[in-house]
Amino acid sequence: MTRLNRGLFTSLKSDWKTPKALYEALDAEFHFDFDPCPVKANKNGLEIEWGNTNFVNPPYGREINRWIEKGLQENLKGKTVVFLVPSRTDTRWWHSYIMKADEIRFIQGRLKFDDHKNPAPFPSAIAVFKNKKNGERRTTN
């Protein structure tokens, strides 16, 4: 019987420090004024009001759906929310939330997060929820 390497499908780590060059490129485009997820997972970010233009690299564990749901709530208030997330197209949270993004940018290859010497064991994507003054959202089936 062949044993599968669990590391191919998951990571024991849930907080990944955003690569500086990636953040700077996104910041130059969007001009972020808030990040509810500092290097250490700040669960209070789920309970506070976010800024007008938000960069969110949420904890990648079981609570990722709560962070993305919060981002959508903030977006409905007329805020821009840009997520850096693992590209988990086989999950409920991806189809329930990420597929509602205005843009999904798949990152080619594997990111090398600033706090690791090796690339991530998973692919990544950028999901952009643009500021909508009237609160309307594109819907997908």
N, C-alpha and C positions, 0 to 999 in steps of 0.2 A: 504494500500500500504506500502510495506517495504522500508525503506530508507537504502541505502548502505553507509557504512563508507568509505568516499573517501580516508582516510589514509591507507586503505588496498591496494590501487592501485597506490598511488603516495605519494610524500613527498613534504612538503612546503619548505624544505631545499635543496639547490643544491650543497653546498660544505661540504664534510664530511672528517674530519681529519683521516688519515690513522692510523689504530691500530699499535702501535709501534712494537709489537711482529711480526705481519705479515710483516711489512716493513723490519725488521731486518732479518727475514728468507729469504725473497726474495733477499735482498741485499747480504746476504752471498752466495747465489746461482749465482746471476748475476753481482754483483759488480758495482752498479749504479754510474755514474758520472754526472748525470743531472736529474733534476725534473722541468719541465716547469710549474707545478701547485703548487705553495706554498699554505699554508693554506687558504689564501684569493685567490679567483679565479683570476689568473693573465692572462688577455686576451692577453697581449703581448706575452705570450707563443705560441700563434698561428702565430705570425709574426716573430719569431726569429729562428735561427738555433739551433737544439737540440744537445745534446752530443752524444757520441758513444753508451752508454748503459743507457737507459732512464726508469725511473719509472714515470708513469702517473696515477694519481688519478684525472680525469677531473671533472669539475663541472657537476653534474648529471641532469642539466636542459635541456632546449630545444637546447642548443648549443653543447651537448655531441657529436653529429655526426661530428661537425667541428673539435673537438679535436682528434677524432679517425681517421678521414680522414687525418689530419696533421701527426699523428703518422705513418700511412701507407706511406705517402710521405717521411717521414724521414727514414722509414725502407727500402724503395726502394733505398735510398742513401747508404745503407749498414750498417744501425744502428739497434741495438736491441731496441725494445720498449716493455715494460711490462705494461699493463693496469690493474688497479683495477676498475671494472665497475659493475653497477647493472646488474643482470642477467635478461635482458629484451628480452627474445627470441622471443617475439611477435612484435618486432619493425623492421622498415626498416634498421636502422643503424646497428642493430645486424646482420641481414642477408647480408647487403651490405659490412660490414667491419669486424666484429668480426669473422664471419665464414671463413674468409681468414687467420686467425691466424694459426701459426704452432702448438700451443697448446691452449686449453681452459680448465682451471681448475675450476670446480664448487666448491664453498666453502660450506661445509656442515653446515646447520643451518644459523643463521643470525649473521653477524658481529656486534661487539660492537665497534663502532667508538670511538676514544679517547676523542672526545668532547661531548659525550652523555652518560647519565647514563643507558639508555635502548638500547637494540639491534635495529638495523636498521629495518624499516618496509618493507624491500625488501631483496631478496637473492642477493648474490654477486658472481662474477667470476673474475678470472685472465686470461687475454688473452695475449699470448706471441707471438710476432713477432720477429723471430730470425734474426740476422745479416746474410745477404746473399751478399757475395762479388760480385756475378754476377748480382744481382738485380732481380733474378727470384723469383717468388712467386707461392706457391701452389694454385691452383684454385679449387673452389668448385662450384657446380651447385645449 
